[in-house]
Amino acid sequence: MDVREATPADLDDIVDLHTRARIAYYGAGGLPVEEIVNPELAREQRDGWTAAMDAPHKHVRCAIVDGRMVGLLAMGPPHIPEANAAQLYQIHVDPDRWGRGVGSTLHGLFLRHLETEGLAVGVLEVWERNTRARAFYTRHGWHPDGTTRPGPAATPYLGMRRSHP
């Protein structure tokens, strides 16, 4: 598996992978597909990923296997400013590749980012019904921090933290 910086030429593949991952985890949480996939959300995804790739303080990485994008990582400064911290905005893995180490590899790149930048804390948000992701982050040393914000289907996003020595 190769992991590299995302470029604007990757945008279609990024949006496609992000959409497939969203269908899998939101669908498993009971959200109807029409609330996950629609033209407005597709525009928001394209705009969001473009902005993330263009922002000098954010980082988007793509995991590639046999010429195919199988994972995404987005990270940067916390949405809510916090000294000595970085936010893991998103990890998405092609549902066909779940359980094969793609997510763990991308997570490791986030930890390396903390180390390289001399940061002590990682923060993230995960949808409460995304039990698979919550278990993944817990296995990787994250713990709930008690923060929430509204999410789809009247289900909040939960804040999680991880200290990095």
C-alpha positions in Angstrom: 0.0 0.0 0.0 1.3 3.5 -0.9 0.1 6.6 0.9 0.6 9.9 -0.7 -0.7 13.5 -0.5 -4.0 14.0 -2.3 -4.1 16.3 -5.3 -7.0 18.0 -7.1 -6.8 15.2 -9.7 -7.9 12.8 -6.9 -11.2 14.7 -6.2 -13.6 12.3 -8.0 -12.0 9.3 -6.4 -12.0 11.0 -3.0 -15.7 11.9 -3.2 -16.6 8.4 -4.5 -14.7 6.7 -1.6 -16.1 9.1 1.0 -19.7 8.4 -0.3 -19.3 4.6 -0.2 -17.8 4.8 3.3 -20.7 7.1 4.5 -23.3 4.8 3.0 -21.7 1.9 4.9 -21.4 3.5 8.4 -24.4 5.8 8.3 -26.5 3.0 6.8 -25.4 0.6 9.5 -26.5 3.2 12.0 -30.0 3.3 10.5 -29.8 6.4 8.3 -31.7 6.1 5.0 -29.5 6.3 1.9 -31.4 9.3 0.6 -30.1 11.3 3.6 -26.6 10.2 2.9 -26.4 10.6 -0.9 -28.0 13.6 -2.7 -26.8 16.3 -5.0 -26.4 19.0 -2.3 -24.3 16.7 -0.1 -22.2 15.8 -3.1 -21.5 19.5 -3.8 -20.6 20.0 -0.1 -18.2 17.0 -0.2 -16.5 18.3 -3.3 -16.2 21.8 -1.8 -15.0 20.5 1.5 -12.3 18.2 0.1 -11.1 20.9 -2.3 -10.8 23.4 0.6 -9.0 20.8 2.7 -6.5 20.1 0.0 -6.0 23.8 -0.7 -5.5 24.8 3.0 -1.8 25.0 3.9 -2.5 23.9 7.5 -4.6 20.8 6.6 -3.3 17.5 5.3 -5.2 15.0 3.1 -3.6 11.7 2.3 -4.8 8.9 0.0 -4.0 5.2 0.5 -3.5 3.4 -2.8 -3.5 -0.3 -3.5 -2.9 -1.6 -7.1 -3.7 1.9 -8.5 -7.0 2.1 -6.6 -7.8 4.5 -3.8 -8.7 2.5 -0.7 -8.4 5.0 2.1 -8.4 8.7 3.1 -7.0 10.6 5.9 -7.7 14.3 6.7 -6.0 16.1 9.6 -5.0 19.5 10.8 -5.6 22.1 13.6 -8.6 21.5 15.9 -11.9 23.0 14.9 -12.2 24.3 18.4 -8.7 25.9 19.0 -6.6 24.0 21.6 -3.0 24.5 22.3 -0.6 21.6 21.5 -3.3 19.6 19.6 -4.2 18.4 16.2 -7.5 17.0 14.9 -8.0 13.8 13.0 -10.9 15.1 10.8 -11.6 11.9 8.9 -10.4 8.4 8.2 -12.4 6.7 5.5 -11.7 3.2 4.2 -13.3 1.5 1.2 -15.8 -0.9 2.9 -14.4 -3.7 0.7 -11.0 -3.2 2.5 -12.3 -3.0 6.1 -10.2 -5.1 8.5 -7.1 -5.2 6.3 -5.0 -2.6 8.0 -5.7 0.5 5.8 -7.3 2.4 8.7 -4.6 1.5 11.1 -1.9 2.6 8.6 -3.7 6.0 8.2 -4.1 6.3 11.9 -0.4 5.7 12.3 0.2 8.6 9.9 -1.9 10.9 12.2 0.2 9.8 15.2 3.4 10.5 13.2 1.9 14.0 12.4 1.5 14.6 16.2 5.1 13.5 16.8 6.6 15.5 13.9 4.7 18.7 15.0 5.6 18.2 18.6 1.9 18.0 19.6 0.7 16.2 22.7 -3.0 15.6 22.0 -5.1 14.3 19.2 -8.9 15.1 19.0 -11.6 13.7 16.8 -15.4 13.4 16.5 -17.2 10.2 15.7 -20.9 9.6 15.1 -22.4 7.9 18.2 -24.1 5.1 16.1 -20.8 4.4 14.2 -19.9 1.6 16.6 -17.3 0.2 14.2 -15.3 3.5 14.2 -15.8 4.0 17.9 -14.3 0.5 18.6 -11.5 1.2 16.1 -10.5 4.4 17.9 -10.8 2.9 21.4 -8.5 0.0 20.3 -6.0 2.7 19.2 -6.0 4.5 22.5 -8.7 7.1 22.2 -11.2 7.8 24.9 -14.5 9.9 25.0 -13.9 13.4 26.3 -17.5 14.2 27.2 -18.0 16.7 24.3 -20.8 16.3 21.7 -22.3 18.2 18.8 -25.6 17.5 16.9 -25.4 14.9 14.2 -27.8 13.2 11.7 -30.8 11.3 12.9 -30.8 13.2 16.2 -27.7 11.3 17.1 -24.7 13.3 18.3 -21.1 13.2 17.3 -19.0 12.3 20.3 -15.6 13.9 21.0 -12.6 11.7 21.7 -9.0 12.4 22.7 -5.7 10.6 22.7 -2.5 11.7 24.4 0.7 11.4 22.5 3.9 11.1 24.5 
